[in-house]
Amino acid sequence: MDIVTHGLASLAVARGFFPRAGKLATASAVVVGVAANVDWVSSFFSPSVFLNWHGTYFHSILAAILYSILPVIFFAVLGSLWGGIIVPVGRLKEDEAASDDPRVWRRFALRRSVAYGLAAPFSCALLHIAMDACQSNGVMLFWPFSSRQFAADWLPGIDPWILTILIAAIALPELLRLVGSEIGAKSKKPRGQTGALIGLALVLIYVGARATLHSNAIALLGSRAFHGETARRAWAYPESLSPLAWHGVVETESALDEIDVDVAAAGDFDPDYSVRIFKPEPSPVLEAARNTNTARRFLAKAQIPGASVNKTEAGYTVILRDLRYAASGETQHEVAAYIELDRNNQVTSQELVWARELRNY
């Protein structure tokens, strides 16, 4: 999910569930809520680094815990340097308000710092991971205990519907607040809390609807024969603008079939209109390429691996690609494995490359 959506979702969580956290605690929650996106920096290094880091270590529960502790440490350091209360304490109890004992204030500030400086950022960090797990890239949720990546394939990389809901949930209460201040009305409710809660509820309902439509698309793909061949496995990836439109990929015995699916018009679905990508015949060349370290790394992450074998003057080239990138529309950072072999099926070079640069090879 894009950084703007994560930022707005984090702000909605802070306003909805921690309305008295104060500006600094809210800001820290938003920063922690987008922190996992730092792994996009890996795309500036190489395809190998990107494949290894994107959606992995930074998108784990352990990382979310570490992100959440940092604001507490930050506030504690500032508090010790400035000798003041860094996180706003909100409404005081009567005995605390009446007390002149600085120790009472310190205890109160500490409780508020832990409650708002830890709970709010942790909630936003978990929300980030949950939203990304609903996409096709996947997240390594239980690292370092498991390297399995979870990808539900429900949401596109940028979802304009979620973005619109969150913008409305944040902006409309601010607009109503300005109008209210002009006419002298004053609300006793925390700023933007109701709008944020409604927005988050609508997003949850929307994601649930996407999940149901995804299941329907998978069921439709798996129930049909493609060019006379039974479907072995099926995948469906969302279209950004329409929740009803999905990009399907089906594996049969001899091919991978690509086809668009409209779950609202299941009766018109014709599997024979699919685009067929035939699997290469088993061969010593393909076997040697798949046994390379590069191929193993690639295949460990690929959802729908496909291979092509090409004969050259020096021998052969084998290209491994993941059809998930094209089906989900995220080809900008598509990683492929490029392997060269001589005429004796000995590997002469192997590397992970950006698929968009394959024409240069």
N, C-alpha and C positions, 0 to 999 in steps of 0.2 A: 504494500500500500504506500502511496506517496506521502511525503513528509507533511504536507499541508493537512491531509485528512487525519493523520496521526496527531498532529498538533491540536486540531480542533476537537478531536475525540477526547484527548487528555484534558483540555480546558473544560469540556462538558462534564467529565468525571469530577474534576476539582470543584466546579461550581455546584454540581448536583449533589454530591455526597460529602463534600468538605467545604460547605459554604462560608464558614468562619475561619478558614485557614489563614487568611491574610495574603497580601500580594506576593510576598517573597516565597511563601510556601506554595502558592498556586503556580508561580513562575517555575519553581524547581520541579513541580509535578509535570508541567508541560515539557520542560527540557528532558527529564527522564523518560517521558512518554515517547519522545522521538529519538532517543539516544541510540537505539538498536540499529537505526538507519545508517549509522556510521560505517557499517560494513560495505556500503556502496562505494566508499573510497577505494576499495580493492579493485574496482573496474579500471582505475587509472594506472594500475601496475601491469597486469597481464591476465590473459584468460585463465591461466593456471591458478593464480592468486585469487581471482574472482570465484572460480569454482570451489576453492577450498574454504573461503571465508563468507561468501554471501549466504545469508539465511542459516548460518551454522552457530558458531560459538556465541555471538552477540544476541542471538534469538533463542536463548535458553532460560529456564527458570532460575538457574544459578546466576546468570548474568543480570536478570531482573532484580534479584536480591542485592547484588553488588551495586547496581545503579542506585537503588533506593537508599542504601546506606550513605552514599556520598553526600547528599544534601544535609543529613544529620551531622556528619563530620564538618562540613563547610560552615553550618550555622554555629556549631560549637566553637570552632576556631575563631570565627568573627566575634562571637559573644565574649570569648576570653580576651580578645584583643581590644574590643571596644568597651567591654564592661557593661554591656546593655542587653536588652532583650531583642533578639533578632527576628524571631517569628512573632507576629502580633498575637496577643493572648486572648483576644475576643472578649466576651462578656464575663465579668468577674462575679464570683459568688459573694454573698454579703460578708461573710467572715474574711474572705480574702481582700475584698475592697476596703474593709475597715482596718485591716492590719497594716501597721507601719514597719513590721519586721521584714527586712530584706530577704531573710531566709525563706519566708513564705512565698515571696515573689519569685525567687529562684526555683523553688520546687514547682510552682505553678507554670513558669516558663518552660521548665524541663519537660513536664508532662505534655504541654501543648506542642513543644518542638518534636517530641517523639511521635505523638499522635498525628500531627499534620505533616511534619517533615519526613516521616517514614511511611505512614499508611497511604497517603495520597500519591506519592511517587511510585510506590510499589503497585498500587492499583492501576496506574497508568501504564507502567511497564508490562504488566500482565495483559492489559487490554491490547497493547501493541502486538504482543506475541500471538494473542488469540485472533486478531484481525488478519495477520499475515499467514496464520495456519489455515485460514479460509481460502487462501489463494493457491495458485499452482506451483509457486516457487518452493514452498515448504519451509519448515523451521525445525531445527534440531532441539526439540523441546527438553529432553532429559540428558543433554550433554552435561558432564563427561561420562555418565553412566551408560548411555546408549547413543549411538550415532544415527539412529533411525530418524528420518525426516518426515514430518506430518504435513500433508497437503490435501485439503478437502476439495479444491477446484471449484469452490462456490462463487468466488468474487474475482473480478478482473483487477489488473494492476492499479488502474485508476477508475473508481466507480463514481460517476457523476451524481447518481442518486443519493448515495451516502454523503457525498460532499455537499450537496444541496441541503439535505436535512440538517447537517451539522452547522452550516452557515446560518440557516434560518433559526436554529435553536440558540445560537450565540447572538446573532444580530437583532432579531425581533425584540427580545427583552430589552436590549439597549435602546432601541428606537422608542419602545413604549415608555421606558424610564425617562427619556428626554422629553417626550410629550407630557408625561405626568409632572415633571419638574416645572414645565412651562405653565401649567394650570394650577400649580401649588399642591398637587396630590403627593402624598408620601407613603410609600409602601413599607410595612414592617418586616416583610419577608427578605431573606438574604438575596443579594443581587444575582439575578439570572438563574436561580435554583430551579424554579418550576420549568422554565424553558429548556434547561439542560436535561432535566429528567425526562421530559416529553421527547426531546430529540433522541436521547439514548434508547428509549423504549421503542421509538419508530425504527431506529437502526436495527435493533434486535429483531423486530418483527420482519423487517425487510430481509435480513440475513436468513431467517428461518424460511421465508418464502423462496429465496434463492436455493437453499438446500433441498427443499421439496422439488423444485423444478429441475434441479440437477439430477436427482434420483429418477425423475420421470424420463429425462433425456437418456440416461444410462440404460434404463429398462427398455426404452424404445430401440436403441441401438443393438442391445444384446438379444432382442427377440427376432431379429430379421436375418436373412441370409443375403450375403453380398456376392453378387455375380456367381451364385450357386454354391457358395462356401459358407459354412456356419461360423458365426462370430465366436472367437475364443475369449477375447477380452475387449472391453470398450472403455473409452475415456470421453468426457465431455467438458469443454472449457467455455467459460461465459463470454458473451458479447457485452461490451461496456454499456451501450445505450439501451438494449432491450433485454430484460430478464427472461424473455421467452425464447430468445435465440441462443443457440449453443453451437460450438464448433466441435464436431465429433471425430474421433479416430477409432477405428475398429481393426483388431488383428484377426486375420483368418489364417488358414494353413499356408497360403502362398504369398500373401500381400498384407500391407497396411492400407486401409481405406480411409480417406478423408472425406467428410461430408458435413454440410450444415444441417442443423436440426431446429425446427420450430415446434416446440411442444404444444402450441395452441392449434397446430394443423397436423396432428399425428396421422390422420387419415390420408394425407397427401404425400407422406414420406415415401420416397422410392430409393431403396438402397443401391439400385443399379446405376444411379447417377453419381456415385462416389468416384473420387479420383484415386486410382490404384498406384501404390508404390510397391513394386514386387520385391520380395526378399531375394538376396543373392543365393545361388546354390552353394551348399557346403563345399569348401575347398581347403587345401593346405594353406593357401595364401590367406584366406579369411581367418583360419584357425591361428596361424602365426601372428596375425595382427591383433587378434583379440587377446592373446596371451601376453602382450606387452604391458608394462607398467602404466603407460599412458591410457591404454584402452581400459584397463581395470579401474583406474581412477574415474574415467568418464562413465563407464557402465554402472559404477556404484552409485552415481548421482542421477543417471538418466531415467526418466519415466517411460518413454516410448523409444527405445533405441532402434535406429535403422542404419544399415550399412550399404555402401556402394564400393565395388571393386573395379578399378580401371587399369587396363594394360598400357604400359609406356615403353619407350625404347630401352630404358634401363631395367625394367621389371614391372612392378605394380605399385599402385597407390590405393590405399583403403581409407575411406572417409566414414567416420561414425558420427551420426547426428541424432539429436533428440527431437522428435516430431512435436513434442510438447511446446516448444518455443513458437513454432509457426501456428499451431492450433490456438494458443493463448494470445497470439499477437505481440509477443515480447521478444522480437528478433534482434533488437538493438544490442543486447548482451548475450546473444546465443553463442554458446561454446561448442566446438566440435573437436574431434580427435583426428589428426592427419598423420598417417603412417605410410612410409615408403619401404618397399622391399625390392631386393634384386631378383634375378631370374631363378635363383635357387631358394627363394622364399625366406631369405635372411633379411632381417630388419636393418635398414640403413639409416633411417631417421624416424623420429616420433615426437610429436608435440601437440599440445592443446592450442587451438587457434580460435580467433573470432570467426564465426561462420560467414560473416559479411566480407571477409578477406579471402575466402577460399578461391575466388576467381584469380587471385594473384599467384596461386600455386600451380 
